[in-house]
Amino acid sequence: MYSLEAPVKAAPQRGRIPDPCAMVTLGASGDLTHRKLIPALYKLFKSQLLPEGFSLIGISRTPETDESFRSKMKEAVGAYFEPPDPEVWSRFEKTLFYLPGNVDSPDVYRELIELFSKLDKERGCCGNRLFYLAVSPQLYPTIIEHLGKSGLSCPLSEKNWSRIIIEKPFGHDLNSAHALNDKIVQYFKEDQVYRIDHFLGKETVQNILAFRFANSIFEPIWNRQYIDHVQVTVAESLGIENRGGYYDSAGALRDMVQNHLLQLVCTIGMEPPVAFTATSVRDEKTKVLQALRPIKPEEVNRVTVRGQYGDGVIDGKQVQAYRKEKNVKPDSRTETYVLLKLFIDNWRWADVPFYLRTGKHLPKRATEITIQFKRTPHLVFARVPEKHIDPNLLILHIQPDEGITLRFEAKVPGPDIHLQPVNMKFQYGSSFTKPVEEAYERLLLDTLIGDATLFARGDWIEAAWGFITPILEAWENDRTPIPVYASGTWGPSEADVLLAEDKRKWRNP
Ligand code: BG6
């Protein structure tokens, strides 16, 4: 059984500048460091949210000096954010350092310890350390072990901290996730570990909690008495880009559902936490997973649909089939689309279906959660047939066009009773002047502050894999051809059939 973190601590104070520290990115020459980490740190620095003395040490095998590393990072900020402001950059680059080395060998950790004490003295990093694993997941166990054996996983003193950020994929099934968690807890306590799920850093996902728990009018109807079903759509118009090698051994269920979509389900489905602390929020989310109705192997085909994109047209451009992508097997059975119907067997949600779908090469990029309410119990407008009265919908637009829509019926002006659905809309863009923050900025800052609320806890990860793994196994044993959908369409027709059998219909964004 996975052991939980220590009992509740007071929530770290938001809005405060983190303690001085040195952060290490292992995998500094990789895509993640260039695309996400460095631009996010630069933005935090520019907004004066990084502490005095903050230092970043990049480690990878590529031979570099501090100077050449700095100039590469400058290019990365230019390419993935904006051309750096010369004055800000000249101050920011002084925080960047480079240590060439192989993360497989103990030498680099010895050198790191020396560099840490030098930076503590010269820059006042005060002995606090953050390790960011931006490497291939096969290296996670080795790095964790080296950090443990070199003593780096332990805080320098009672006043110091040592934390680790781990990127997805966190395992590829229940056994591997369990083994990785075991390795971590050998050297780190749960409250030192920050497993990133970047969906949790999205403003709109955080706002679901505010919407539910900072308003009194929605919670009384947030249950099986009023809700007919919930739809979660995470549609992407992009394909797999240059990630064929990774994606072909993962697929949409592992890549998106096990983490991002289940996090969305938990955010919608959880009970009110006692407080907005890492322990309370994550306890409630884990309870949702514990209540998921397990899917038996013989049921898998009834509650899931998978598909793979074929040739097609997106935004007027011809795009090629998944099997023709680089580093994808020509006879690959990997799914690029998945639909999953699930139930949360508890008092609040009994028998309310949650329909989840995600896919690549769909007509547009849109992430939305639609809560469909039950029809009115009695038809007052006798001359309007029931099929002309649409149920109420609450649509949470996660991205793009972030906002919330409430759809209800209204009388069309005129002498007769004609009804028509109308929308009440909240949009971030018009209600707030501040731009929506990038998920990585928020999550990095939370890690520096020591707030794990928006990170996946070890027991949550294992519960998620526990639910997903039987589906993966059933698919593995099923050799029937995988449905192919034309790129630029809303997925295989089987997805519409599954909902039609339940007398429901997908709401396409
Ligand atoms: C990642 C997946 O976790 O999330 C990608 O590995 C996917 O396949 C991406 O494209 C989607 O994230 P976002 O923030 O672009 O919706």
Residues whose N, C-alpha, C, O or C-beta is under 5 A from the ligand:
A	BS01	BG6	D255
